[in-house]
């Protein structure tokens, strides 16, 4: 059994009865929608046309929101309906990033995720969804798509139909008959300065300025709902704090394995930075939840397919190993444990700590990979780029510490050479990612915003320019053995990563999905 919708846009009159019925049935807060009608106008006055599109959850066969949800608050029923349990939801907004259709929102009353659930409570009673009952032109069809005798199956099988974002391969179960391409493809009809009866939200309006208008159809969206970015500055900052902490421990563990003595910088400072980085990261992640009091649900009600759950496990394991390293460093420095014993323990901890630090830095690549609504974040290089970034800012932090705490020439060379090489590699990876070809139009549109659109100045001056400056300063410090130059490079590289992550997080969410 596979329940689905068919929307006959050939007969839809754009009356919004489905929207009103849905809001009434589910007590959806004012300004939020599970079902809404989008308007697109084409041509120039007086030769203009108006097309409608009913937007909602697509109850995907392979639903990315179900995979990414860390607490199984979103789940797929046996009849194919993708439903949700707001009693398990922590408000992490990951499902909003996973959905390629802008179908999920955070309910202002419950502070949990919500969306069209096919009126599952009505279906269970043998009733049709509320939107179907009120549609005056019978433009909304529902039923079992797997039953060839059902009305919806016959309608879909006997007529040309379209789905939204077929390139995402989610298997959407909402089919459109007679819908204009500009209605289904949000990039084909950018939002202008005004809607028919209102002003578009500032985020959608400003982002649409970087989308080209079709010179032939001149299609533009004249009515739609607001879809603000789910993730903001806390996620940007989390990417940096996690990178600094993980990077410091990557260098400390690697130095021990290579026989480079960083002294107190490697024994105490690096694990202290690692522990602090993970602690601040945890605070930011919990702070960003809409239901922070439920944060333990990630571990108590886990979804093993979600990288948000596995990320919590990785952070916990990393914190434990970093604390153990720090404890041994403190005990050894205090003379409580013999230096030979400390060295032996560090040898046993080095490889696990190295792996934990690499995963702490890079697991976000897998998490962002599950955000199927954001094509800019789907790069296969993202994991490795995150590790490189961690080495870069971790080396920057240790370069600052080395000037304060002191280290020998070998340790100084190790830190500054790592900073120089990884900062330069970071720049090369950025140029390769953003100036190369992109797998989808969505990713290409986001990359355009980065390199020549609304984020170009911050990207080139902050993300690239500051990283190159840090490379030059670190390289000069490496050549001259100057920790003062290393300190400057270490500070500059932090600003470079924060500038880039701000661009990366925002641009990935700016290309419209509906």
C-alpha positions as CSV (number, residue, x, y, z in Angstrom):
1,X,0.0,0.0,0.0
2,X,1.3,3.5,-0.9
3,X,-0.9,6.4,-0.3
4,X,-0.4,9.5,-2.4
5,X,-1.8,12.7,-3.8
6,X,-2.6,13.7,-7.3
7,X,-3.1,17.4,-7.9
8,X,-5.0,18.3,-11.1
9,X,-3.7,21.9,-11.8
10,X,-5.9,21.9,-15.0
11,X,-9.0,22.4,-12.8
12,X,-7.5,24.1,-9.7
13,X,-8.9,27.6,-9.3
14,X,-6.5,28.7,-6.6
15,X,-9.2,29.3,-4.1
16,X,-7.1,28.3,-1.0
17,X,-10.0,26.1,0.4
18,X,-7.4,23.3,0.9
19,X,-5.2,25.7,2.8
20,X,-8.0,26.9,5.1
21,X,-9.3,23.3,5.7
22,X,-5.8,22.1,6.6
23,X,-5.2,25.0,9.0
24,X,-8.6,24.4,10.6
25,X,-8.2,20.6,10.9
26,X,-4.8,20.8,12.5
27,X,-5.0,24.2,14.3
28,X,-1.9,25.4,12.3
29,X,-0.7,28.8,13.7
30,X,-1.3,31.9,11.8
31,X,1.5,32.5,9.2
32,X,2.4,28.8,9.0
33,X,1.2,26.2,6.5
34,X,1.0,22.5,5.9
35,X,-0.7,23.0,2.6
36,X,-0.5,26.2,0.6
37,X,-1.2,27.5,-2.9
38,X,1.7,29.1,-4.9
39,X,1.0,31.6,-7.7
40,X,3.3,32.1,-10.6
41,X,2.7,34.7,-13.3
42,X,4.4,34.7,-16.8
43,X,4.6,37.2,-19.6
44,X,4.2,40.9,-19.6
45,X,1.0,43.0,-19.2
46,X,-1.4,42.7,-20.9
47,X,-0.3,39.3,-22.2
48,X,0.1,37.5,-18.8
49,X,-0.9,34.2,-17.5
50,X,-1.3,32.9,-13.9
51,X,-0.6,29.3,-12.8
52,X,-1.3,27.7,-9.5
53,X,0.5,25.0,-7.6
54,X,-0.7,23.2,-4.4
55,X,2.4,22.7,-2.3
56,X,2.8,20.2,0.6
57,X,4.7,17.2,1.9
58,X,5.4,14.7,-0.8
59,X,5.2,11.6,1.5
60,X,8.4,10.3,-0.3
61,X,9.0,6.6,-0.8
62,X,12.6,7.2,0.3
63,X,12.0,10.1,2.8
64,X,15.2,12.0,3.7
65,X,13.4,13.6,6.7
66,X,12.9,10.2,8.2
67,X,16.6,9.3,7.8
68,X,18.0,12.5,9.3
69,X,15.7,12.8,12.2
70,X,17.8,11.8,15.3
71,X,14.9,10.7,17.5
72,X,12.6,9.0,15.1
73,X,10.0,11.8,15.6
74,X,9.4,11.5,11.8
75,X,8.5,8.0,10.6
76,X,7.0,6.2,7.7
77,X,3.8,4.2,8.2
78,X,3.1,0.9,6.5
79,X,0.6,2.6,4.2
80,X,3.3,5.0,3.0
81,X,2.2,8.1,4.9
82,X,5.1,10.0,6.4
83,X,3.9,11.0,9.9
84,X,5.4,12.7,12.9
85,X,5.3,12.4,16.7
86,X,5.8,15.8,18.2
87,X,6.3,14.1,21.6
88,X,9.7,12.9,20.4
89,X,10.8,16.0,18.5
90,X,13.6,18.0,19.9
91,X,13.3,20.8,17.4
92,X,16.8,20.3,15.8
93,X,15.4,21.4,12.4
94,X,17.5,18.7,10.6
95,X,14.3,17.4,8.9
96,X,13.8,20.9,7.4
97,X,17.2,20.6,5.8
98,X,16.6,17.1,4.6
99,X,13.3,17.9,2.9
100,X,13.8,19.1,-0.7
101,X,10.3,20.5,-0.8
102,X,10.1,23.1,2.0
103,X,7.3,21.1,3.5
104,X,8.4,21.1,7.2
105,X,8.2,24.0,9.6
106,X,8.6,24.5,13.3
107,X,5.2,25.0,14.9
108,X,5.1,28.2,16.8
109,X,2.9,26.8,19.5
110,X,4.6,23.4,20.2
111,X,8.2,24.4,19.1
112,X,8.3,21.0,17.3
113,X,8.4,20.0,13.6
114,X,5.1,19.7,11.8
115,X,3.9,19.1,8.2
116,X,1.2,17.6,6.2
117,X,0.6,14.1,7.6
118,X,-2.1,13.1,5.1
119,X,-4.7,13.7,7.9
120,X,-3.6,10.3,9.1
121,X,-6.2,10.4,12.0
122,X,-8.9,10.8,9.4
123,X,-7.5,8.1,7.1
124,X,-7.5,5.7,10.1
125,X,-11.2,6.3,10.4
126,X,-11.9,5.6,6.7
127,X,-12.2,9.4,5.9
128,X,-10.5,11.5,3.3
129,X,-8.0,14.3,4.2
130,X,-9.7,17.6,4.9
131,X,-8.3,19.3,1.9
132,X,-9.9,16.7,-0.4
133,X,-13.3,17.1,1.1
134,X,-13.4,20.9,0.7
135,X,-11.9,21.2,-2.8
136,X,-14.7,22.6,-5.0
137,X,-13.3,21.3,-8.3
138,X,-12.2,17.9,-7.2
139,X,-8.6,18.8,-8.1
140,X,-7.1,16.8,-5.2
141,X,-7.1,13.1,-5.5
142,X,-5.9,10.6,-2.9
143,X,-5.7,6.9,-2.6
144,X,-3.5,3.8,-2.9
145,X,-1.1,4.3,-5.8
146,X,-0.2,0.6,-5.6
147,X,-3.8,-0.4,-6.3
148,X,-4.2,-0.3,-10.1
149,X,-8.0,-0.2,-9.7
150,X,-8.0,2.9,-7.5
151,X,-9.1,6.2,-9.0
152,X,-5.8,7.9,-8.3
153,X,-3.7,5.1,-9.8
154,X,-5.8,5.2,-13.0
155,X,-5.5,9.0,-13.1
156,X,-1.7,8.9,-12.7
157,X,-1.1,6.0,-15.0
158,X,-3.3,7.3,-17.8
159,X,-2.2,10.9,-17.9
160,X,1.1,12.7,-18.2
161,X,2.2,13.7,-14.7
162,X,5.1,15.6,-13.1
163,X,6.7,15.6,-9.6
164,X,8.7,18.2,-7.8
165,X,12.5,17.9,-7.7
166,X,12.7,14.4,-9.4
167,X,16.5,14.8,-9.4
168,X,16.6,14.2,-5.7
169,X,15.4,10.6,-6.2
170,X,13.2,10.7,-3.1
171,X,10.3,8.9,-4.8
172,X,7.7,11.7,-4.2
173,X,4.1,10.5,-4.0
174,X,2.5,13.8,-4.9
175,X,1.8,13.9,-8.7
176,X,0.8,17.0,-10.7
177,X,-1.3,17.1,-13.8
178,X,-1.1,20.1,-16.1
179,X,1.3,22.1,-13.8
180,X,3.5,24.7,-15.4
181,X,7.2,24.0,-15.0
182,X,7.7,27.4,-13.4
183,X,5.3,26.4,-10.6
184,X,7.1,23.2,-9.8
185,X,10.7,24.5,-10.2
186,X,11.3,27.3,-7.7
187,X,14.4,28.5,-9.6
188,X,12.4,29.1,-12.7
189,X,10.2,31.8,-11.2
190,X,12.2,34.0,-8.7
191,X,10.3,36.2,-6.3
192,X,10.1,39.9,-7.2
193,X,9.8,42.9,-5.0
194,X,6.1,42.3,-4.2
195,X,3.4,39.7,-4.1
196,X,-0.2,40.2,-5.3
197,X,-1.5,41.1,-1.8
198,X,1.6,41.3,0.3
199,X,5.3,41.7,0.4
200,X,7.5,38.5,0.3
201,X,9.7,37.8,3.3
202,X,13.0,39.6,3.2
203,X,15.0,36.4,3.0
204,X,13.2,35.0,0.0
205,X,13.2,38.4,-1.7
206,X,16.9,39.1,-1.3
207,X,18.0,35.6,-2.2
208,X,15.9,35.6,-5.4
209,X,17.9,38.6,-6.7
210,X,20.7,36.1,-7.4
211,X,18.4,33.9,-9.5
212,X,18.1,34.6,-13.3
213,X,14.7,35.4,-14.7
214,X,13.7,33.4,-17.8
215,X,14.0,35.9,-20.7
216,X,11.2,34.2,-22.6
217,X,8.6,33.4,-20.0
218,X,9.6,36.1,-17.6
219,X,8.0,33.9,-14.9
220,X,7.9,35.3,-11.4
221,X,6.4,34.0,-8.1
222,X,3.6,36.3,-7.0
223,X,2.4,34.4,-4.0
224,X,4.2,32.0,-1.7
225,X,4.8,31.2,2.0
226,X,7.9,32.4,4.0
227,X,10.7,29.8,4.5
228,X,13.4,31.3,6.7
229,X,16.8,29.6,7.1
230,X,16.5,26.8,9.7
231,X,20.1,27.1,10.8
232,X,21.9,30.3,11.7
233,X,24.9,31.7,13.5
234,X,25.0,28.9,16.2
235,X,25.6,26.3,13.5
236,X,28.2,28.5,11.9
237,X,30.0,28.9,15.2
238,X,29.6,25.2,16.0
239,X,31.5,24.4,12.9
240,X,34.4,26.6,14.0
241,X,34.5,25.5,17.7
242,X,34.4,21.9,16.8
243,X,37.1,22.4,14.2
244,X,39.4,24.2,16.7
245,X,39.0,21.5,19.4
246,X,39.4,18.6,17.0
247,X,42.3,20.2,15.2
248,X,44.3,20.8,18.3
249,X,44.0,17.1,19.3
250,X,44.7,16.0,15.8
251,X,48.1,17.8,15.9
252,X,48.9,16.6,19.5
253,X,48.2,13.0,18.7
254,X,50.0,13.2,15.4
255,X,53.0,14.9,16.9
256,X,53.3,12.1,19.6
257,X,53.1,9.4,16.9
258,X,55.8,11.1,14.9
259,X,58.0,11.6,17.9
260,X,57.7,15.4,18.0
261,X,57.8,16.8,21.5
262,X,55.4,19.7,21.8
263,X,55.9,19.9,25.6
264,X,53.0,21.4,27.6
265,X,51.4,22.6,24.4
266,X,50.8,19.0,23.3
267,X,50.3,17.5,26.8
268,X,48.0,20.1,28.3
269,X,47.0,22.9,26.0
270,X,45.9,20.8,23.0
271,X,43.6,18.5,25.0
272,X,42.3,21.5,27.0
273,X,41.4,23.2,23.7
274,X,39.9,20.0,22.5
275,X,37.7,19.6,25.6
276,X,36.7,23.2,25.6
277,X,35.9,23.0,21.8
278,X,33.6,20.0,22.3
279,X,32.0,21.6,25.4
280,X,31.2,24.8,23.6
281,X,30.0,22.9,20.6
282,X,27.6,20.9,22.8
283,X,26.3,24.1,24.4
284,X,25.7,25.7,20.9
285,X,23.9,22.6,19.6
286,X,21.6,22.3,22.6
287,X,21.0,26.1,22.5
288,X,19.9,25.8,18.9
289,X,17.2,23.2,19.7
290,X,13.7,24.5,19.8
291,X,13.1,22.0,22.6
292,X,16.4,22.0,24.4
293,X,15.0,20.3,27.5
294,X,14.7,17.2,25.3
295,X,18.3,17.1,24.1
296,X,18.9,13.7,25.8
297,X,16.3,12.2,23.5
298,X,19.1,11.9,20.9
299,X,20.6,9.2,23.1
300,X,17.4,7.9,24.7
301,X,15.3,7.7,21.6
302,X,17.9,7.3,18.9
303,X,17.5,6.9,15.2
304,X,20.5,4.8,14.0
305,X,20.2,6.1,10.4
306,X,20.7,9.7,11.5
307,X,24.2,11.3,11.5
308,X,22.9,13.8,14.1
309,X,22.7,10.8,16.5
310,X,26.1,9.4,15.5
311,X,27.5,12.9,15.8
312,X,26.4,13.0,19.4
313,X,28.2,9.6,19.9
314,X,31.3,10.9,18.2
315,X,31.4,14.1,20.3
316,X,30.9,12.0,23.5
317,X,33.8,9.6,22.6
318,X,36.0,12.5,21.6
319,X,35.3,14.3,24.9
320,X,36.2,11.2,26.9
321,X,39.5,10.6,25.1
322,X,40.5,14.3,25.2
323,X,39.8,14.4,29.0
324,X,41.9,11.3,29.5
325,X,44.8,12.9,27.6
326,X,44.4,16.1,29.5
327,X,44.3,14.2,32.8
328,X,47.5,12.4,32.1
329,X,49.2,15.6,31.0
330,X,48.3,17.3,34.2
331,X,49.3,14.4,36.4
332,X,52.6,14.1,34.5
333,X,53.4,17.8,34.8
334,X,52.5,17.8,38.5
335,X,54.9,14.9,39.0
336,X,52.2,12.6,40.3
337,X,52.7,10.1,37.5
338,X,56.1,9.2,36.1
339,X,57.1,10.7,32.7
340,X,57.6,7.2,31.3
341,X,54.1,6.1,32.3
342,X,52.6,9.3,30.8
343,X,54.4,8.6,27.6
344,X,53.2,5.0,27.5
345,X,49.6,6.1,28.1
346,X,49.9,8.8,25.4
347,X,51.1,6.1,23.0
348,X,48.0,4.0,23.8
349,X,45.7,7.0,23.4
350,X,47.3,8.5,20.3
351,X,45.6,6.5,17.6
352,X,42.1,6.4,19.2
353,X,42.4,10.2,19.9
354,X,43.5,10.8,16.4
355,X,40.6,8.9,14.9
356,X,38.1,10.5,17.4
357,X,39.4,14.0,16.5
358,X,39.2,13.3,12.8
359,X,35.6,12.1,13.2
360,X,34.7,15.0,15.4
361,X,35.9,17.3,12.7
362,X,34.4,15.5,9.8
363,X,31.2,13.8,10.9
364,X,29.3,17.0,9.9
365,X,30.1,16.1,6.3
366,X,27.9,13.0,6.6
367,X,25.2,15.0,8.5
368,X,25.2,17.7,5.8
369,X,25.1,14.9,3.2
370,X,21.8,13.8,4.7
371,X,20.4,17.4,4.2
372,X,19.2,16.5,0.7
373,X,17.4,19.8,0.3
374,X,20.7,21.6,0.3
375,X,22.8,20.6,-2.7
376,X,25.7,22.9,-1.9
377,X,26.4,20.7,1.1
378,X,26.4,17.4,-0.9
379,X,30.1,17.6,-1.9
380,X,31.9,14.2,-1.6
381,X,35.0,16.2,-0.5
382,X,33.2,17.8,2.5
383,X,34.4,15.3,5.1
384,X,38.0,15.7,4.0
385,X,37.7,19.5,3.8
386,X,36.4,19.6,7.3
387,X,39.4,17.6,8.5
388,X,41.7,20.0,6.7
389,X,39.9,23.0,8.2
390,X,40.3,21.4,11.7
391,X,44.1,21.0,11.1
392,X,44.3,24.6,10.0
393,X,42.5,26.3,12.9
394,X,43.8,23.7,15.4
395,X,47.4,24.6,14.3
396,X,46.4,28.2,14.6
397,X,45.3,27.8,18.2
398,X,48.5,25.9,19.1
399,X,50.6,28.5,17.3
400,X,49.2,31.1,19.7
401,X,49.7,28.8,22.7
402,X,53.3,28.0,21.6
403,X,54.3,31.7,21.9
404,X,52.8,31.9,25.4
405,X,53.8,28.5,26.7
406,X,57.0,27.9,24.7
407,X,58.1,24.9,22.7
408,X,61.4,23.8,21.1
409,X,62.4,24.3,17.5
410,X,61.0,21.0,16.3
411,X,57.7,21.7,17.9
412,X,57.6,25.2,16.5
413,X,58.4,23.9,13.0
414,X,55.7,21.2,13.3
415,X,52.9,23.6,14.2
416,X,53.8,26.3,11.8
417,X,54.4,24.0,8.9
418,X,51.0,22.3,9.6
419,X,49.3,25.7,9.6
420,X,51.0,26.8,6.4
421,X,50.2,23.6,4.4
422,X,46.6,23.1,5.6
423,X,45.7,26.8,5.2
424,X,46.9,26.7,1.6
425,X,45.2,23.4,1.0
426,X,42.0,24.9,2.4
427,X,42.2,27.7,-0.2
428,X,42.8,25.2,-3.1
429,X,39.8,23.1,-2.0
430,X,37.6,26.2,-1.9
431,X,38.6,27.2,-5.4
432,X,38.2,23.7,-6.7
433,X,34.7,23.4,-5.1
434,X,33.3,26.8,-6.1
435,X,34.9,27.5,-9.5
436,X,34.4,24.0,-10.8
437,X,31.3,22.3,-12.3
438,X,28.4,21.5,-10.0
439,X,26.3,18.4,-10.1
440,X,22.9,20.2,-10.0
441,X,21.4,23.6,-10.8
442,X,20.6,24.0,-7.1
443,X,24.3,23.7,-6.2
444,X,25.3,25.9,-9.1
445,X,22.9,28.6,-8.0
446,X,24.3,28.5,-4.4
447,X,27.9,28.6,-5.7
448,X,27.0,31.6,-7.8
449,X,25.7,33.4,-4.7
450,X,29.1,32.6,-3.1
451,X,31.6,33.6,-5.8
452,X,29.8,36.5,-7.6
453,X,26.5,37.1,-5.8
454,X,25.4,38.3,-2.4
455,X,28.3,36.6,-0.5
456,X,31.1,37.4,-2.9
457,X,32.8,40.1,-0.8
458,X,32.8,38.0,2.4
459,X,33.9,34.9,0.5
460,X,36.8,36.5,-1.4
461,X,38.0,38.9,1.2
462,X,37.2,36.9,4.3
463,X,37.2,33.2,3.4
464,X,40.0,33.3,0.7
465,X,41.9,36.6,1.4
466,X,42.3,36.0,5.2
467,X,43.3,32.4,4.6
468,X,46.0,33.4,2.1
469,X,47.2,36.1,4.6
470,X,47.4,33.4,7.3
471,X,49.3,31.1,4.9
472,X,51.8,33.9,4.2
473,X,52.3,34.8,7.8
474,X,52.6,31.2,8.9
475,X,55.0,30.4,6.1
476,X,57.2,33.4,7.0
477,X,57.1,32.3,10.6
478,X,58.1,28.8,9.7
479,X,61.0,30.0,7.6
480,X,62.2,32.5,10.2
481,X,61.3,30.4,13.2
482,X,59.2,33.3,14.5
483,X,56.4,32.4,16.8
484,X,55.2,36.1,16.7
485,X,54.3,35.7,13.1
486,X,52.8,32.3,13.9
487,X,50.6,34.0,16.5
488,X,49.3,36.5,14.0
489,X,48.7,33.7,11.5
490,X,46.9,31.7,14.2
491,X,44.5,34.5,14.9
492,X,43.9,35.4,11.3
493,X,43.1,31.8,10.3
494,X,40.3,31.7,12.9
495,X,38.6,34.7,11.3
496,X,39.1,33.2,7.9
497,X,37.2,30.0,8.8
498,X,34.4,31.9,10.6
499,X,34.0,34.1,7.5
500,X,33.8,31.1,5.2
501,X,31.5,29.0,7.4
502,X,29.1,32.0,7.6
503,X,28.9,32.0,3.8
504,X,28.7,28.2,3.5
505,X,25.9,27.8,6.0
506,X,23.8,30.7,4.6
507,X,24.3,30.1,0.9
508,X,23.4,26.5,1.2
509,X,20.0,27.5,2.6
510,X,19.3,30.4,0.3
511,X,18.3,28.6,-2.9
512,X,14.5,28.3,-2.8
513,X,12.9,24.8,-2.6
514,X,9.3,25.7,-3.1
